Amino acid sequence: MQLELDSASLQVYQALASDVRLNIIQLLSEKTYNIKELATALELSSPIVTKHIEKLEAAGIIRTEKKPAKSGLQRISILIVDHIEISFPKKIQISYASYEISVPIGHYTDFHVVPTCGLASAKDFIGPVDQPKYFLAPERISAGILWFTQGFVEYKIINQLEEGDQLKQIDISFEISSEFPFSNSVWPSDISFSLNGIKLGVWQSPGDFADTRGKLTPDWWPDNINQYGILKTLRVTSHGTYIDGDPISDITIADFITIHDSWTFRIEVKEDAEHVGGVTLFGEKFGNHPQDIIFKTYYI
């Protein structure tokens, strides 16, 4: 589950602001419980436990199912979230001028992918899944999601800097996760990023998420496969490269020549990575964030 710092997420924050509800989550992480079993474990009355369960269910953290019992129907509580990430606003402290371009995830200019792999638009799959040759299909331009287990996709991006512009910072943001057949919230993947052939660093994706549906994911998309990713921002500065503020390499702006007409950005899972857990990229009509790959250059 991915949350923003906004009022739409308040229900989840409020649901977590309780020792009792945190204890319920801990219990449900081990197995399912009915109301009476939870009340006994927590040493509380069933009506009180029921109110706490209703708050967790309204927040989308658990779900309840009615199942037959000797005395009639009983409510079984099931934990459906095992990961929550909060996206904080990103701020540029120094006021630079900037150029920004949005690159659709299907506009890659080179690739080499290993199954499991595939693409889909907002309306349907683009060719059969697990056949890398369909990454060449003309329809790939409309892709809203793409995934592969190992290999790379590479994007050529126009260099909008003009003669005399002094490059000060580069930001590249995208929604991304691992790739697992169907889904697995605990499936680490070491994902490498490079720009103009220079390795920017590696970020480890924690998993491939389908605990809740993506906010933007089309209705036709199955419930049990990749639903959303994590919004990440790569930042190349004058003193190093970072991902969401965490340093990943010593590469700086000074390492790049800015006179070329384009930038070449590669997202890759290397064959010799410690965790070959794949990549899923989400475009503006899939996942939780209405954007493709945003490439932004800051200059004076």
N, C-alpha and C positions, 0 to 999 in steps of 0.2 A: 504494500500500500504506500503510495506517495502522497504527501500532504504539502499544501502551500501555507504560507503565513497569511491566511485570509479567513473571513467569517465562515466560509463554506466548510472549513475544517474544524471549527470550534466544537462541534458535537463529538469528534474523536478525542480532542484534547480534554474535554470535560469528562468523557467516559473513563479516561485514564487517570483522572485526578481523584483517585479513591483507593485506599489500601485494600478494601474488600474486593473491589473489581480487579485490582492487580493480582490478588490471591486467586481469584476465580480464573484469570487467564493462566496463571501458573498451573493450576489444577487441570485445566482443559488442555494444556500442552502435553499432558501425559496420557489422557484418555477422555472419552465422553462421559458426561454425568447427567443424571436427571436432577430436578430441583431438590428432591428430598436428600439425595446423596450429597449434593453441594451444601445444603443446610447443615447436615451432620458434620461434614468435614470442616466447615467454617464456624460451627457452634452458633448458628443464627437460626432464626425462624424461617420457614419456607416463604411467607409473604415478603419478608425483607430481601431474601435472596432473589425472588422473582423480580422485584423492582430493579435490582442491580443488573440482572440478566437482560431486562428490557432496554436499559441504557446501552449495554454493550452491543446488543443486537441492532439498535437504531443507528449506532455508529459504524456498523458494518464489520465489527471485529469478530463477532460470533454469529452463528445462525442456530435456530432451534427447529427441531423436527418432532412431530407427534408420532409416537410408536405404541403399538398395543402392549398392554401389561395385564396382569391378573385382575387388577382393580379397574381396568378401563384403559384410557389413553394416558401416557406420560410424556412430558416434554423433555427431550434430550438436547443438551447444549453441546455445540461443536465449534471449536476454535478454527477460524478460516483465514487468519492473518498470522504470518510468522516473520514479517519484516515491515517496518515502517520507516520511511525516509522523509525528512522535512526539508523542503527547498527554501533557503533564505534568499532574499533579494541580493543581486550582485551589483556592486557600485564601483564606478571608476572614480577614484579620489581626485585625480588631476584632470583638469578640463582640457581635453584634446579635441581637435576636429576629427571626424571619422568618415570612413566609407563602409557601407554594409551591403552584403549581397546574400540572398537566400538561395541555396542550392538544393533542388529536389533530390531525394536520396536515390532516385532512379537515373540521375544524370551522371553516373560514373563513366569514366572514359577508358578504364582498364579494369580487369578483374582476374582472379583465379580463385575458384571456390571449390570446397570439398563437401559432399553431403554429410549430414542433412542440410539441405539448402532450398531456397525458393524465393519467390516474389509474389506480391499481391497488390492489386489496386484497391480503391475504395469499393469496387463492385464485385471483384472475383479474383481468383488466383491467375497469375500470368504463366500459362503453361503448366505442365505437370510438375509436382514438387520433386526434389532430389535428382533433378537432371540439370547439371550446370550449364548445358548449352542454351537453356532458355534465358540465361542472363544476357544473351545476345538478342533476344526478341525485341523488335521495335517498340512493343508495348511497355518495355521496362521504364520508359520515360514517365509513365503514369504511376509507377510503383509508390505505394504508401507504406510498405513494410518490406524488408528483405532480411534474409538470415542465411548463415552458413556456419559450418563447424570449424573449418580451418581454411586459411587463405587470406585474400584481401579484396577490397574494392578501393579504387583510386579515382579522385576527382580533380579535373582541371578547372581552376577558378580564376576568373579575370583579375588581373592586378590593376586596381583602379587608381593607384598612386600616380600623381603627375610629376613631371620634372620639377625639382625644387622641394617636393614634399619630403620631410624627414620622418621616417617610420619610427614610432615610439613603442607600439604594443600591437599584438595580434590576439584576438579572441575568436575561438571556434567553439560553437555550442551545438549540441545534438542530444537526442534521446536515444539511449542505448541500453542493452542488457546482454546477457549470455544467450546461448542457443542450446536447448535440450529438446529431444523428441517429446512433443507435448509440452510439459513445463516442469521446472524444478527450482524452487526458490533458493535452494542451497546447491549451487552449481558454479563454482568459481571459474573464471576465464581470464587469462592474462592477455589483454588487448593492447597492441602496440600502435603508436601514432607517429607518423613522420610527415615532414613538410619539406618539399623540394629535395627529397632524398636524405634529409637530415633527421635522425631519430629523435623525436621529442621526448619519448618516454613510454612507460607502460602503466596502465591502470588495471586493477583487478576487479572485474564485475562480480558481484556476489551471487547472482542467480538469474533465472529466467522466470518471469512472474506471471501467474494466472490466478492469484488468490481472489482478486476482484476484477471486473471488466474494466478495460481502459475507458476513460471518459469520452474519448473520441473514436474508439474502435467501432467499425461499422457493425450493424446488427447481424449481418450474415456470417460474420467471423465466428468460428467455434469458441465455446467457453473455455475449453481445456488446453488451449495453446496460447503462446505469447500474447499477453494483453497490454502490457505497458513496459516502459523502461525507466531509467533514471536520467534526469536532465543533467548533463555534465558540461562544464566549460573549461576548455584548454586555454591557457593564457601564457603567451610568450612575452617576456618583459626584458628590460635592460639588465636584469640581475638573475634571470633564470626562467624556467618553465614550470608552470603549476597547473594542477587540475582541481578546481574548486578551492583554491588557496593552499593546497598541499603540494610541496615541491616534488617534481618527478625527474628533473634533470637540470644540468647547468647550462643548457642551450639558451642563448640570449638573442635579442634582436640583431646584435652585431654579427651573428653567424650567417645572416641572410643577405643576399644581393637583391636589391629591390628594383633593378632596372629592367627585369624581364617582364613580358606581357602577361604572364600567368603564374599562379601558385599551383603546386601539385600536392594534394593532401591525400594520405593513405591511411586507411583503418585496416588492421591486420591481426590475425591470430597465427603466430608462427608455428611451424611444425615442431620445433624443439622447445616450445614454451613449457613451463612447468605444469600449467593448467591449460590444456587445449579444450576450452569450454565454449568456443564459438562466439558469434556476434549476432545480435538482432538490432537493426536500425529502424526507427519509427519516424515516419514523415508527418506532415501536418494533419492528416486525416486518420491517424492511428495513435494509440497510446494516450498519454495524459497531457501532452503539450502541443499546441497548434502551431508547430514550426517544422521546417526541414533543417538542413545544416545551415547555420548562420555563421558566415565568415565576415569578421569585422576588423578593419585596420585603423589604428589611431595614429595621427601624425600632427606635426606642427608645420 
